[in-house]
Amino acid sequence: MFHDLLQWLQDVPGATDGDPTTSWSQQFVGSLHLWALTEGTHVISLMLFAGTILMVDLRMLGVAFKTVPYSTLNNKILPLTIAGFVIAVVSGVMLFLSNPVHYYHSVFFRAKMIFFFLAAANIFWFHYRVQKNIAEWDALEKPPLPVKLSAAISMSSWILVILFGRLMALSFFECENMKRGTFGYAFAECEPVMRAVEEIERQAAEEEAKAAAEQDAAPADDEAPEAAPDADSKPAEPAQSPKEPAPEEPPKQKQGD
Amino acid sequence: MDFASLFPDLKPWVQSLSHNGLVTFIKSSSWIFPSLLVFHLLGLVTVGGSILLPGLRLMGVGMTSESPASIEKTVRPWLWVGLVLLVISGVVMGMVNPMRLYTRPAFFVKVIALIPALILSFGVIRSIAARDGAFTRNSKIMAGVALALWLAAVIIFGTAYGAAPGAFHVICAGWLIVMAFGSRMTRIVLGAITAVTVVGVGIVTYGFFPPGEQYDTFMEINRWTLRIFAVLVAGFALWEFARASKTEGAPPRLNRLVGLLTIMAWFTVAAAGRWIGLGGGAS
């Protein structure tokens, strides 16, 4: 459902004469520094966003700032967290829109979003339920279990968001590297991607065959008819090609850039 | 400026760093290196929280109900946790591809910025926090050395081939701090200047020197805009945090400057670190 919308977003807005390579998405990816600066901002904003949330979570767990009332951190530190969150989300959305179809079908992006929404749900739970009786536990060194539980959910889900976010930059488990029928293939909804890849391969093969046929046709007339049926039989082949690359290749050492 | 051009004789040693069993083992697995990347990032996050809280407190913002000493003491173990994560993962990743670090200006900047960051967090802040905000002669000298080294790191950052765009993050960090904690007047003036600069330079560059046709002029205008803007932000920061404050209970100006400098130094380390991968270099 989203695949087509994102494909449109990637190809159409900003494109001149319907050429998808001139769309805003492609211009952004191809920009000399803008994409890298956005990516750097996304990563560095974690120091502000996740760094401060970590400190608040540690207080809620009763590990750090034990003598400081929770409300002090809530009032003085959480605004910084929100500022960092805004920077991270804005830069993150920009990065997503630079290559929307790829990220939409990325196993790691989907995993990241699951834990992102878990973290968000936890915030609502904490804000509207747990925080209601704040007066009872505000100054306690060891807050009650629901508070600790909320902090533990927050901390672990943000760590997983960061983990999957970092892995998104690596080429593991891309649709092209996964077998049909595996969990990852289904989880990332790879079918439309691979069908598009196969379509491109089929067209390329057809054109190649056509070119070969034309070339053959010039010197020797009787060879041309043989080339034509060959072109028709080609589409069967690419269907198997995605299975060729082993899912676990030797380390690619893309090193994040 | 990078380590390769400063210490060309070290090349054989740097090359030999990747010839050992550990690196072979890491390369034999497809998961170890990505794990190191993740641990490096989690270390960065932990350090981020651990330096922001005491830094901001010294500037007189954030958890002002607590003493700088108690905040510094609380975050100290977490600063260590973050640093251990960063250093172990960083050194091992560096061993996998040591020539990359050796030849890239961003890594040189990162190391130069790391020195003042460590001096400030472990030397200066610890000393003044323990003395209720009072500076000893030693802590003043350390702060001065840190300032000089940080300025050197930023200047190299902003002018080094391949790494220069990353200095944008340092300017952003300073801008955000001034906009978040500066006085109302400063926020309005700096905000207006920023808006006018972005729109004005955008019109001039895209209107008269489009990057497709006059790429060099386009880049030169952007470069000088950012340099002037950096000086401007630094000026506003000094005006806000280096003059005696009229606010009741505000920390002395030297303390505020040390808080600001600590945050800026750590963000410079992070920005330069990020640019090792993003920006190219001599190699």
Boltz contact constraints between the chains, C-beta under 6 A:
constraints:
  - contact:
      token1: [A, 33]
      token2: [B, 165]
      max_distance: 6.0
  - contact:
      token1: [A, 36]
      token2: [B, 278]
      max_distance: 6.0
  - contact:
      token1: [A, 37]
      token2: [B, 168]
      max_distance: 6.0
  - contact:
      token1: [A, 40]
      token2: [B, 169]
      max_distance: 6.0
  - contact:
      token1: [A, 40]
      token2: [B, 274]
      max_distance: 6.0
  - contact:
      token1: [A, 43]
      token2: [B, 274]
      max_distance: 6.0
  - contact:
      token1: [A, 44]
      token2: [B, 169]
      max_distance: 6.0
  - contact:
      token1: [A, 44]
      token2: [B, 270]
      max_distance: 6.0
  - contact:
      token1: [A, 46]
      token2: [B, 45]
      max_distance: 6.0
  - contact:
      token1: [A, 47]
      token2: [B, 48]
      max_distance: 6.0
  - contact:
      token1: [A, 50]
      token2: [B, 45]
      max_distance: 6.0
  - contact:
      token1: [A, 51]
      token2: [B, 45]
      max_distance: 6.0
  - contact:
      token1: [A, 51]
      token2: [B, 48]
      max_distance: 6.0
  - contact:
      token1: [A, 51]
      token2: [B, 49]
      max_distance: 6.0
  - contact:
      token1: [A, 52]
      token2: [B, 49]
      max_distance: 6.0
  - contact:
      token1: [A, 54]
      token2: [B, 49]
      max_distance: 6.0
  - contact:
      token1: [A, 55]
      token2: [B, 49]
      max_distance: 6.0
  - contact:
      token1: [A, 64]
      token2: [B, 74]
      max_distance: 6.0
  - contact:
      token1: [A, 65]
      token2: [B, 74]
      max_distance: 6.0
  - contact:
      token1: [A, 68]
      token2: [B, 66]
      max_distance: 6.0
  - contact:
      token1: [A, 72]
      token2: [B, 63]
      max_distance: 6.0
  - contact:
      token1: [A, 72]
      token2: [B, 65]
      max_distance: 6.0
  - contact:
      token1: [A, 76]
      token2: [B, 62]
      max_distance: 6.0
  - contact:
      token1: [A, 76]
      token2: [B, 63]
      max_distance: 6.0
  - contact:
      token1: [A, 162]
      token2: [B, 41]
      max_distance: 6.0
  - contact:
      token1: [A, 163]
      token2: [B, 38]
      max_distance: 6.0
  - contact:
      token1: [A, 166]
      token2: [B, 37]
      max_distance: 6.0
  - contact:
      token1: [A, 166]
      token2: [B, 38]
      max_distance: 6.0
  - contact:
      token1: [A, 166]
      token2: [B, 41]
      max_distance: 6.0
  - contact:
      token1: [A, 167]
      token2: [B, 34]
      max_distance: 6.0
  - contact:
      token1: [A, 170]
      token2: [B, 34]
      max_distance: 6.0
  - contact:
      token1: [A, 248]
      token2: [B, 30]
      max_distance: 6.0
  - contact:
      token1: [A, 251]
      token2: [B, 27]
      max_distance: 6.0
  - contact:
      token1: [A, 251]
      token2: [B, 30]
      max_distance: 6.0
  - contact:
      token1: [A, 256]
      token2: [B, 37]
      max_distance: 6.0
  - contact:
      token1: [A, 256]
      token2: [B, 277]
      max_distance: 6.0
  - contact:
      token1: [A, 257]
      token2: [B, 277]
      max_distance: 6.0
  - contact:
      token1: [A, 257]
      token2: [B, 278]
      max_distance: 6.0
